[in-house]
């Protein structure tokens, strides 16, 4: 057995343990999606995940990718970041933080929570409590006009 095969199997065992610890049955498709997501902190759209998991050997349907990402979000493994009504990213960094979104490149970058100061929130609707504040600062490349 070569080192790459051993590493892939160890990684798959780690992914299976992580999914199980969050109450998720580690099916082959879910393991493929987890491997595409959790190699490092990153922000991926569902289509980017779909492209990463579908190669010459493996095929995962678009519906399975979307359903699995939704499940991962509900179980706290990823955070959904809606940058506009048509763009949703899945963020593997689930700690408190904010984002820069570059409207020219589509890139989403983390901002440490301590770097954004919010002095006050408006009065909350009766019977509600704040679960958190998510700031997305939209930027464009200098010298280019946003469309």
MDTraj code that builds the backbone (N, CA, C; nanometers):
import mdtraj as md
import numpy as np

residues = "UNK UNK UNK UNK UNK UNK UNK UNK UNK UNK UNK UNK UNK UNK UNK UNK UNK UNK UNK UNK UNK UNK UNK UNK UNK UNK UNK UNK UNK UNK UNK UNK UNK UNK UNK UNK UNK UNK UNK UNK UNK UNK UNK UNK UNK UNK UNK UNK UNK UNK UNK UNK UNK UNK UNK UNK UNK UNK UNK UNK UNK UNK UNK UNK UNK UNK UNK UNK UNK UNK UNK UNK UNK UNK UNK UNK UNK UNK UNK UNK UNK UNK UNK UNK UNK UNK UNK UNK UNK UNK UNK UNK UNK UNK UNK UNK UNK UNK UNK UNK UNK UNK UNK UNK UNK UNK UNK UNK UNK UNK UNK UNK UNK UNK UNK UNK UNK UNK UNK UNK UNK UNK UNK UNK UNK UNK UNK UNK UNK UNK UNK UNK UNK UNK UNK UNK UNK UNK UNK UNK UNK UNK UNK UNK UNK UNK UNK".split()
xyz = np.array([
    [0.0864, -0.1174, 0.0000],
    [0.0000, 0.0000, 0.0000],
    [0.0909, 0.1236, 0.0000],
    [0.0648, 0.2178, -0.0909],
    [0.1466, 0.3387, -0.0945],
    [0.0971, 0.4398, 0.0087],
    [0.1810, 0.5408, 0.0353],
    [0.1475, 0.6400, 0.1381],
    [0.0222, 0.7182, 0.1046],
    [-0.0003, 0.7494, -0.0250],
    [-0.1187, 0.8245, -0.0652],
    [-0.2453, 0.7469, -0.0316],
    [-0.2474, 0.6159, -0.0596],
    [-0.3649, 0.5335, -0.0286],
    [-0.3897, 0.5298, 0.1213],
    [-0.2828, 0.5157, 0.1986],
    [-0.2970, 0.5130, 0.3450],
    [-0.3506, 0.6456, 0.3957],
    [-0.3006, 0.7572, 0.3391],
    [-0.3472, 0.8902, 0.3790],
    [-0.4938, 0.9080, 0.3455],
    [-0.5350, 0.8647, 0.2252],
    [-0.6758, 0.8787, 0.1851],
    [-0.7663, 0.7993, 0.2782],
    [-0.7251, 0.6760, 0.3145],
    [-0.8074, 0.5947, 0.4039],
    [-0.8169, 0.6579, 0.5419],
    [-0.7036, 0.7095, 0.5936],
    [-0.7046, 0.7752, 0.7248],
    [-0.7951, 0.8967, 0.7204],
    [-0.7840, 0.9723, 0.6124],
    [-0.8672, 1.0906, 0.5973],
    [-1.0149, 1.0514, 0.5930],
    [-1.0457, 0.9444, 0.5207],
    [-1.1844, 0.8992, 0.5110],
    [-1.2352, 0.8547, 0.6479],
    [-1.1501, 0.7866, 0.7267],
    [-1.1903, 0.7467, 0.8627],
    [-1.2159, 0.8700, 0.9485],
    [-1.1280, 0.9714, 0.9377],
    [-1.1465, 1.0953, 1.0129],
    [-1.2777, 1.1636, 0.9741],
    [-1.3047, 1.1682, 0.8443],
    [-1.4288, 1.2306, 0.7966],
    [-1.5497, 1.1537, 0.8487],
    [-1.5431, 1.0213, 0.8436],
    [-1.6548, 0.9396, 0.8926],
    [-1.6783, 0.9647, 1.0413],
    [-1.5707, 0.9733, 1.1190],
    [-1.5841, 1.0012, 1.2625],
    [-1.6453, 1.1377, 1.2865],
    [-1.6005, 1.2377, 1.2081],
    [-1.6546, 1.3726, 1.2232],
    [-1.8048, 1.3737, 1.1937],
    [-1.8448, 1.3083, 1.0844],
    [-1.9870, 1.3055, 1.0496],
    [-2.0673, 1.2347, 1.1582],
    [-2.0192, 1.1204, 1.2033],
    [-2.0897, 1.0460, 1.3088],
    [-2.1031, 1.1291, 1.4356],
    [-1.9982, 1.2044, 1.4708],
    [-2.0023, 1.2843, 1.5935],
    [-2.1052, 1.3967, 1.5853],
    [-2.1488, 1.4296, 1.4632],
    [-2.2529, 1.5309, 1.4445],
    [-2.3882, 1.4679, 1.4099],
    [-2.4000, 1.3373, 1.4294],
    [-2.5259, 1.2682, 1.4059],
    [-2.5592, 1.2478, 1.2590],
    [-2.4572, 1.2374, 1.1747],
    [-2.4773, 1.2207, 1.0304],
    [-2.4238, 1.0842, 0.9889],
    [-2.5057, 1.0059, 0.9211],
    [-2.4640, 0.8774, 0.8682],
    [-2.3624, 0.9000, 0.7561],
    [-2.2410, 0.8445, 0.7678],
    [-2.1365, 0.8712, 0.6685],
    [-2.1496, 0.7839, 0.5427],
    [-2.2407, 0.8198, 0.4537],
    [-2.2532, 0.7482, 0.3265],
    [-2.1349, 0.7827, 0.2362],
    [-2.1164, 0.7059, 0.1311],
    [-2.0059, 0.7311, 0.0387],
    [-2.0146, 0.8723, -0.0206],
    [-2.1346, 0.9159, -0.0602],
    [-2.1513, 1.0493, -0.1186],
    [-2.1204, 1.1580, -0.0162],
    [-2.1659, 1.1416, 0.1058],
    [-2.1385, 1.2413, 0.2097],
    [-1.9899, 1.2486, 0.2404],
    [-1.9213, 1.1357, 0.2372],
    [-1.7771, 1.1351, 0.2600],
    [-1.7035, 1.2083, 0.1481],
    [-1.7469, 1.1895, 0.0238],
    [-1.6858, 1.2614, -0.0886],
    [-1.7041, 1.4119, -0.0722],
    [-1.8245, 1.4525, -0.0338],
    [-1.8538, 1.5950, -0.0157],
    [-1.7741, 1.6500, 0.1022],
    [-1.7679, 1.5759, 0.2120],
    [-1.6900, 1.6201, 0.3288],
    [-1.5429, 1.6359, 0.2922],
    [-1.4892, 1.5430, 0.2166],
    [-1.3479, 1.5524, 0.1773],
    [-1.3228, 1.6760, 0.0914],
    [-1.4178, 1.7094, 0.0048],
    [-1.4029, 1.8295, -0.0793],
    [-1.4072, 1.9569, 0.0046],
    [-1.4827, 1.9556, 0.1117],
    [-1.5014, 2.0749, 0.1942],
    [-1.3947, 2.0948, 0.3008],
    [-1.3603, 1.9916, 0.3736],
    [-1.2918, 2.0083, 0.5009],
    [-1.1410, 1.9909, 0.4977],
    [-1.0801, 2.0003, 0.3829],
    [-0.9349, 1.9950, 0.3770],
    [-0.8717, 2.1199, 0.4358],
    [-0.9439, 2.2322, 0.4296],
    [-0.8978, 2.3606, 0.4838],
    [-1.0187, 2.4508, 0.4976],
    [-1.0028, 2.5629, 0.5707],
    [-1.1124, 2.6596, 0.5791],
    [-1.1288, 2.7242, 0.4427],
    [-1.2503, 2.7252, 0.3922],
    [-1.2775, 2.7802, 0.2599],
    [-1.4246, 2.8131, 0.2460],
    [-1.4560, 2.8864, 0.1398],
    [-1.5925, 2.9247, 0.1076],
    [-1.6222, 2.8692, -0.0309],
    [-1.7170, 2.7773, -0.0396],
    [-1.7493, 2.7160, -0.1677],
    [-1.8987, 2.7238, -0.1934],
    [-1.9342, 2.7434, -0.3192],
    [-2.0743, 2.7339, -0.3586],
    [-2.1079, 2.5862, -0.3798],
    [-2.2348, 2.5549, -0.3887],
    [-2.2760, 2.4169, -0.4130],
    [-2.2213, 2.3676, -0.5469],
    [-2.2214, 2.4538, -0.6479],
    [-2.1682, 2.4136, -0.7782],
    [-2.0186, 2.3852, -0.7720],
    [-1.9440, 2.4623, -0.6925],
    [-1.8015, 2.4352, -0.6764],
    [-1.7795, 2.3001, -0.6083],
    [-1.8603, 2.2696, -0.5078],
    [-1.8505, 2.1397, -0.4415],
    [-1.8841, 2.0289, -0.5412],
    [-1.9899, 2.0476, -0.6187],
    [-2.0301, 1.9490, -0.7196],
    [-1.9151, 1.9210, -0.8160],
    [-1.8489, 2.0257, -0.8636],
    [-1.7358, 2.0078, -0.9557],
    [-1.6200, 1.9339, -0.8901],
    [-1.5967, 1.9597, -0.7616],
    [-1.4853, 1.8938, -0.6922],
    [-1.5102, 1.7459, -0.6664],
    [-1.6352, 1.7092, -0.6403],
    [-1.6623, 1.5687, -0.6074],
    [-1.6819, 1.4820, -0.7305],
    [-1.7184, 1.5415, -0.8420],
    [-1.7413, 1.4620, -0.9622],
    [-1.6170, 1.4597, -1.0485],
    [-1.5503, 1.3454, -1.0440],
    [-1.4331, 1.3271, -1.1289],
    [-1.4557, 1.2031, -1.2144],
    [-1.3510, 1.1495, -1.2703],
    [-1.3646, 1.0340, -1.3588],
    [-1.4183, 0.9101, -1.2885],
    [-1.3921, 0.8975, -1.1578],
    [-1.4337, 0.7770, -1.0856],
    [-1.5642, 0.7951, -1.0096],
    [-1.5846, 0.9118, -0.9543],
    [-1.6978, 0.9337, -0.8639],
    [-1.8016, 1.0238, -0.9288],
    [-1.9294, 0.9944, -0.9040],
    [-2.0391, 1.0772, -0.9525],
    [-2.1372, 1.0982, -0.8379],
    [-2.1675, 1.2237, -0.8111],
    [-2.2661, 1.2584, -0.7093],
    [-2.3645, 1.3537, -0.7756],
    [-2.4929, 1.3300, -0.7563],
    [-2.5935, 1.4145, -0.8213],
    [-2.5969, 1.5535, -0.7585],
    [-2.6452, 1.6489, -0.8364],
    [-2.6587, 1.7867, -0.7880],
    [-2.7515, 1.7914, -0.6668],
    [-2.8611, 1.7164, -0.6716],
    [-2.9561, 1.7138, -0.5594],
    [-2.8902, 1.6607, -0.4323],
    [-2.8063, 1.5582, -0.4458],
    [-2.7370, 1.5031, -0.3294],
    [-2.6410, 1.6054, -0.2697],
    [-2.5696, 1.6773, -0.3555],
    [-2.4777, 1.7799, -0.3063],
    [-2.5556, 1.8870, -0.2301],
    [-2.6631, 1.9406, -0.2898],
    [-2.7425, 2.0447, -0.2235],
    [-2.8021, 1.9940, -0.0931],
    [-2.8589, 1.8736, -0.0943],
    [-2.9185, 1.8183, 0.0280],
    [-2.8144, 1.7955, 0.1366],
    [-2.6979, 1.7463, 0.0984],
    [-2.5916, 1.7197, 0.1952],
    [-2.5375, 1.8493, 0.2539],
    [-2.5188, 1.9511, 0.1703],
    [-2.4724, 2.0803, 0.2219],
    [-2.5742, 2.1385, 0.3192],
    [-2.7017, 2.1257, 0.2877],
    [-2.8059, 2.1709, 0.3798],
    [-2.8016, 2.0954, 0.5117],
    [-2.7802, 1.9644, 0.5047],
    [-2.7678, 1.8825, 0.6254],
    [-2.6457, 1.9245, 0.7069],
    [-2.5316, 1.9428, 0.6398],
    [-2.4104, 1.9861, 0.7097],
    [-2.4334, 2.1207, 0.7795],
    [-2.5064, 2.2107, 0.7151],
    [-2.5353, 2.3415, 0.7753],
    [-2.6260, 2.3251, 0.8981],
    [-2.7302, 2.2445, 0.8863],
    [-2.8213, 2.2233, 1.0002],
    [-2.7501, 2.1600, 1.1188],
    [-2.6509, 2.0764, 1.0918],
    [-2.5776, 2.0069, 1.1978],
    [-2.4572, 2.0856, 1.2490],
    [-2.4336, 2.2052, 1.1931],
    [-2.3280, 2.2914, 1.2435],
    [-2.1897, 2.2647, 1.1881],
    [-2.1785, 2.1870, 1.0815],
    [-2.0473, 2.1599, 1.0222],
    [-2.0021, 2.2715, 0.9281],
    [-2.0961, 2.3378, 0.8649],
    [-2.0661, 2.4520, 0.7785],
    [-2.1644, 2.5629, 0.8111],
    [-2.1288, 2.6814, 0.7676],
    [-2.2136, 2.7991, 0.7881],
    [-2.2561, 2.8496, 0.6507],
    [-2.3845, 2.8737, 0.6339],
    [-2.4330, 2.9296, 0.5075],
    [-2.4130, 3.0805, 0.5090],
    [-2.3531, 3.1325, 0.4024],
    [-2.3312, 3.2765, 0.3898],
    [-2.4011, 3.3212, 0.2613],
    [-2.5072, 3.3994, 0.2767],
    [-2.5823, 3.4498, 0.1626],
    [-2.5265, 3.5878, 0.1292],
    [-2.4589, 3.5989, 0.0141],
    [-2.3999, 3.7274, -0.0228],
    [-2.4944, 3.8113, -0.1080],
    [-2.5856, 3.7477, -0.1760],
    [-2.6967, 3.8139, -0.2441],
    [-2.8005, 3.7055, -0.2723],
    [-2.9197, 3.7432, -0.3187],
    [-3.0247, 3.6418, -0.3329],
    [-2.9887, 3.5235, -0.4236],
    [-2.8893, 3.5407, -0.5116],
    [-2.8544, 3.4316, -0.6026],
    [-2.7211, 3.3652, -0.5695],
    [-2.6518, 3.4086, -0.4638],
    [-2.5206, 3.3532, -0.4286],
    [-2.5183, 3.3081, -0.2831],
    [-2.4969, 3.1800, -0.2659],
    [-2.4876, 3.1196, -0.1332],
    [-2.3565, 3.0433, -0.1261],
    [-2.2777, 3.0719, -0.0230],
    [-2.1528, 3.0011, 0.0001],
    [-2.1669, 2.9157, 0.1244],
    [-2.0900, 2.8071, 0.1285],
    [-2.0810, 2.7226, 0.2463],
    [-1.9422, 2.7438, 0.3043],
    [-1.9388, 2.7927, 0.4266],
    [-1.8157, 2.8327, 0.4940],
    [-1.7788, 2.7248, 0.5951],
    [-1.6591, 2.6695, 0.5817],
    [-1.6156, 2.5655, 0.6747],
    [-1.5673, 2.6213, 0.8076],
    [-1.5503, 2.7527, 0.8163],
    [-1.5132, 2.8181, 0.9417],
    [-1.6429, 2.8573, 1.0123],
    [-1.6793, 2.7834, 1.1143],
    [-1.8067, 2.8083, 1.1826],
    [-1.7914, 2.8932, 1.3085],
    [-1.6707, 2.9467, 1.3315],
    [-1.6514, 3.0380, 1.4446],
    [-1.7139, 3.1731, 1.4099],
    [-1.7324, 3.2598, 1.5112],
    [-1.7862, 3.3935, 1.4865],
    [-1.6865, 3.4740, 1.4048],
    [-1.7307, 3.5214, 1.2900],
    [-1.6486, 3.6072, 1.2051],
    [-1.7380, 3.6712, 1.1001],
    [-1.6807, 3.7625, 1.0245],
    [-1.7530, 3.8364, 0.9210],
    [-1.6815, 3.8161, 0.7882],
    [-1.7286, 3.8858, 0.6829],
    [-1.6724, 3.8608, 0.5499],
    [-1.6568, 3.9865, 0.4658],
    [-1.5555, 3.9826, 0.3793],
    [-1.5450, 4.0709, 0.2637],
    [-1.5949, 3.9903, 0.1449],
    [-1.6796, 4.0510, 0.0627],
    [-1.7236, 3.9855, -0.0609],
    [-1.6847, 4.0752, -0.1777],
    [-1.5985, 4.0252, -0.2660],
    [-1.5559, 4.1015, -0.3829],
    [-1.6563, 4.0772, -0.4951],
    [-1.7313, 4.1812, -0.5298],
    [-1.8361, 4.1681, -0.6316],
    [-1.7786, 4.1463, -0.7713],
    [-1.6513, 4.1842, -0.7924],
    [-1.5885, 4.1639, -0.9232],
    [-1.5390, 4.0212, -0.9419],
    [-1.4818, 3.9639, -0.8377],
    [-1.4218, 3.8308, -0.8496],
    [-1.5081, 3.7190, -0.7922],
    [-1.6066, 3.7545, -0.7087],
    [-1.6881, 3.6537, -0.6423],
    [-1.6192, 3.5903, -0.5230],
    [-1.5043, 3.6451, -0.4833],
    [-1.4289, 3.5903, -0.3706],
    [-1.4885, 3.6351, -0.2380],
    [-1.4948, 3.5432, -0.1440],
    [-1.5404, 3.5695, -0.0080],
    [-1.4221, 3.5449, 0.0846],
    [-1.3887, 3.6440, 0.1682],
    [-1.2755, 3.6335, 0.2610],
    [-1.3213, 3.6615, 0.4024],
    [-1.2604, 3.5931, 0.4965],
    [-1.2944, 3.6103, 0.6379],
    [-1.2403, 3.7411, 0.6941],
    [-1.3159, 3.7955, 0.7882],
    [-1.2734, 3.9078, 0.8721],
    [-1.2901, 3.8589, 1.0158],
    [-1.1875, 3.8736, 1.0970],
    [-1.1986, 3.8328, 1.2371],
    [-1.3084, 3.9136, 1.3052],
    [-1.3843, 3.8486, 1.3910],
    [-1.4951, 3.9148, 1.4595],
    [-1.4486, 4.0385, 1.5354],
    [-1.3306, 4.0328, 1.5958],
    [-1.2796, 4.1456, 1.6747],
    [-1.2468, 4.2678, 1.5894],
    [-1.2334, 4.2496, 1.4573],
    [-1.2005, 4.3610, 1.3684],
    [-1.3229, 4.4431, 1.3279],
    [-1.4418, 4.3959, 1.3629],
    [-1.5656, 4.4688, 1.3326],
    [-1.6309, 4.5050, 1.4653],
    [-1.6541, 4.6335, 1.4843],
    [-1.7170, 4.6786, 1.6084],
    [-1.8580, 4.7278, 1.5792],
    [-1.9532, 4.6737, 1.6521],
    [-2.0923, 4.7161, 1.6422],
    [-2.1304, 4.7678, 1.7798],
    [-2.1600, 4.8962, 1.7858],
    [-2.1858, 4.9588, 1.9152],
    [-2.3254, 4.9343, 1.9689],
    [-2.4229, 4.9203, 1.8801],
    [-2.5603, 4.9013, 1.9265],
    [-2.6420, 4.8337, 1.8176],
    [-2.7411, 4.7598, 1.8608],
    [-2.8368, 4.6996, 1.7685],
    [-2.9714, 4.7695, 1.7882],
    [-3.0543, 4.7703, 1.6854],
    [-3.1878, 4.8275, 1.7045],
    [-3.2674, 4.7404, 1.8018],
    [-3.3735, 4.7949, 1.8531],
    [-3.4589, 4.7183, 1.9427],
    [-3.5133, 4.5980, 1.8661],
    [-3.5024, 4.4824, 1.9278],
    [-3.5469, 4.3591, 1.8628],
    [-3.6983, 4.3486, 1.8683],
    [-3.7563, 4.2822, 1.7701],
    [-3.9014, 4.2595, 1.7748],
    [-3.9394, 4.1845, 1.9027],
    [-4.0556, 4.2159, 1.9539],
    [-4.1047, 4.1548, 2.0781],
    [-4.1049, 4.0018, 2.0641],
    [-4.0565, 3.9365, 2.1693],
    [-4.0574, 3.7911, 2.1727],
    [-3.9406, 3.7268, 2.0989],
    [-3.8384, 3.8050, 2.0607],
    [-3.7235, 3.7478, 1.9904],
    [-3.5949, 3.7761, 2.0666],
    [-3.4930, 3.6982, 2.0362],
    [-3.3588, 3.7218, 2.0882],
    [-3.2613, 3.7174, 1.9711],
    [-3.1555, 3.7935, 1.9810],
    [-3.0539, 3.7955, 1.8748],
    [-2.9715, 3.6676, 1.8817],
    [-2.9551, 3.6005, 1.7682],
    [-2.8719, 3.4808, 1.7601],
    [-2.7311, 3.5145, 1.7134],
    [-2.7144, 3.6300, 1.6528],
    [-2.5835, 3.6686, 1.6048],
    [-2.5953, 3.7804, 1.5039],
    [-2.4824, 3.8362, 1.4691],
    [-2.4764, 3.9425, 1.3688],
    [-2.3734, 3.9004, 1.2655],
    [-2.4122, 3.9020, 1.1395],
    [-2.3221, 3.8659, 1.0310],
    [-2.3043, 3.9864, 0.9408],
    [-2.1818, 4.0365, 0.9325],
    [-2.1516, 4.1525, 0.8494],
    [-2.0835, 4.1048, 0.7216],
    [-2.1346, 4.1496, 0.6075],
    [-2.0698, 4.1249, 0.4784],
    [-2.0387, 4.2616, 0.4191],
    [-1.9095, 4.2874, 0.4024],
    [-1.8665, 4.4136, 0.3422],
    [-1.8397, 4.3857, 0.1950],
    [-1.9204, 4.4469, 0.1085],
    [-1.9041, 4.4278, -0.0351],
    [-1.7989, 4.5247, -0.0866],
    [-1.7018, 4.4714, -0.1589],
    [-1.5942, 4.5524, -0.2163],
    [-1.5859, 4.5239, -0.3655],
    [-1.5240, 4.6174, -0.4376],
    [-1.4935, 4.5934, -0.5794],
    [-1.3477, 4.6301, -0.6008],
    [-1.2918, 4.5785, -0.7072],
    [-1.1524, 4.6056, -0.7377],
    [-1.1352, 4.7550, -0.7675],
    [-1.0301, 4.8138, -0.7141],
    [-1.0027, 4.9567, -0.7358],
    [-0.9944, 4.9856, -0.8843],
    [-1.0584, 5.0951, -0.9272],
    [-1.0542, 5.1351, -1.0665],
    [-1.1587, 5.0696, -1.1541],
    [-1.2375, 4.9760, -1.0972],
    [-1.3440, 4.9120, -1.1741],
    [-1.4775, 4.9538, -1.1156],
    [-1.5734, 4.9725, -1.2010],
    [-1.7073, 5.0074, -1.1541],
    [-1.7866, 4.8805, -1.1338],
    [-1.8604, 4.8745, -1.0240],
    [-1.9489, 4.7605, -0.9999],
    [-2.0658, 4.7697, -1.0960],
    [-2.1085, 4.6549, -1.1454],
    [-2.2225, 4.6564, -1.2381],
    [-2.3523, 4.6352, -1.1681],
])
top = md.Topology()
chain = top.add_chain()
for i, resn in enumerate(residues, 1):
    res = top.add_residue(resn, chain, resSeq=i)
    for name in ("N", "CA", "C"):
        top.add_atom(name, md.element.get_by_symbol(name[0]), res)
traj = md.Trajectory(xyz[None], top)
